[in-house]
Amino acid sequence: STYCAKSDVKAGCCTTCATISAPVAAPVVAPVTTPVAAPVATPVAAPTGPCTGDSSTFTFSLNNAKTVECSWLTQNSSKTDARKSTYCAKSDVKAGCCTTCATISAPIAAPVATPVA
C-alpha cells in the first residue's frame, strides 16, 4: 500500500491497489432541436401553366345538360356577364376558356404555407 500511493503504480496495478478507474468525464448531450414540418397546401387547380388562349376542343355542360364551347359564354352580349359569373367560376371552364374567363394562369406549384409554431 506504500507503493499504491504512487500514481504510476496505482494506475498500473488497479486490481491490487483497488483503484476503480480514472475519472470519466460526463457524457456531453448535443443540443436537440425539435423539427418543425412545413405544411404544404395542395394546388387550387391542376397545374397547367399560363393561359395561351381558349381551347379549340374544350366543351362543357350547362346546368340544363346542353354541351357548349367557350364562344357560348359571349355569344349573347346581354347575358355575357351572368354566363361568365356562373360558368367561369368552375375550374374546368376557367382553364379551358382561360381567355374568355380572363384567367391569367393556373398554379404551377403548390403554394407553401408558413409553418405555425
C-alpha positions in Angstrom: 0.0 0.0 0.0 3.0 2.3 0.3 3.5 1.7 -3.4 -0.2 2.1 -4.2 0.0 5.7 -3.2 2.2 6.4 -6.2 0.1 7.3 -9.2 2.0 5.2 -11.7 1.7 2.1 -9.5 -2.0 2.9 -8.7 -2.7 3.1 -12.5 -0.7 0.0 -13.4 -1.9 -2.2 -10.6 -5.5 -1.2 -10.4 -6.7 -4.6 -9.1 -4.1 -4.9 -6.4 -4.4 -1.3 -5.3 -8.2 -1.4 -5.6 -8.1 1.5 -8.0 -11.5 1.7 -9.6 -10.5 3.8 -12.6 -9.6 7.3 -13.7 -12.4 9.7 -13.5 -14.6 9.7 -16.6 -16.0 12.9 -18.0 -19.7 13.1 -18.0 -21.2 12.5 -21.5 -22.0 15.6 -23.5 -25.5 15.8 -24.8 -25.7 17.5 -28.1 -28.5 20.1 -28.3 -31.6 18.8 -30.0 -33.9 21.0 -31.9 -37.4 19.7 -32.4 -38.0 19.5 -36.1 -40.9 21.6 -37.5 -42.7 20.2 -40.5 -43.5 22.8 -43.1 -47.2 22.3 -44.1 -47.7 22.3 -47.9 -51.1 23.1 -49.3 -52.5 21.4 -52.3 -52.8 23.4 -55.6 -56.1 25.1 -56.1 -56.3 23.7 -59.6 -54.5 21.3 -61.8 -51.1 22.7 -62.7 -51.4 23.9 -66.3 -49.2 27.0 -66.7 -50.1 30.3 -68.3 -53.2 30.8 -70.5 -52.4 30.5 -74.2 -56.0 31.1 -75.4 -59.3 29.3 -75.2 -59.0 25.6 -76.1 -60.4 24.8 -79.6 -61.5 21.4 -78.4 -62.9 22.2 -74.9 -66.6 21.8 -74.3 -68.6 21.9 -71.1 -72.1 21.1 -69.9 -74.6 23.8 -69.0 -76.8 23.4 -66.0 -79.5 22.1 -68.4 -77.1 19.4 -69.7 -76.5 21.1 -73.1 -72.9 20.9 -74.2 -71.3 24.2 -75.5 -67.9 25.7 -76.4 -66.2 28.7 -74.9 -67.8 31.0 -77.5 -71.2 30.4 -76.0 -70.2 32.5 -73.0 -70.1 35.7 -75.0 -72.4 35.0 -78.0 -75.3 36.9 -76.4 -73.9 40.3 -75.1 -76.9 40.8 -72.7 -76.1 37.5 -71.0 -72.3 37.5 -71.1 -71.8 38.8 -67.5 -74.2 36.3 -66.0 -72.8 33.4 -68.0 -69.2 34.2 -67.1 -70.2 34.7 -63.5 -71.9 31.3 -63.4 -69.6 29.1 -65.6 -66.1 30.8 -65.2 -66.3 30.0 -61.5 -65.9 26.3 -62.4 -62.3 25.2 -62.5 -62.6 23.2 -65.8 -64.3 26.1 -67.6 -61.8 28.6 -66.1 -58.9 26.5 -67.5 -60.5 25.6 -70.9 -61.8 29.1 -71.6 -59.0 31.0 -70.0 -59.1 33.9 -72.4 -62.9 34.3 -72.3 -62.9 33.9 -68.5 -59.8 36.2 -68.2 -57.9 33.5 -66.4 -54.2 34.6 -66.3 -52.8 31.2 -65.3 -53.3 28.1 -63.2 -50.8 27.5 -60.4 -47.7 25.7 -61.4 -46.5 24.6 -58.0 -48.4 24.1 -54.7 -48.4 27.2 -52.5 -46.4 26.7 -49.4 -47.9 27.9 -46.1 -45.6 29.3 -43.4 -45.1 26.8 -40.6 -47.1 27.6 -37.5 -45.0 27.4 -34.3 
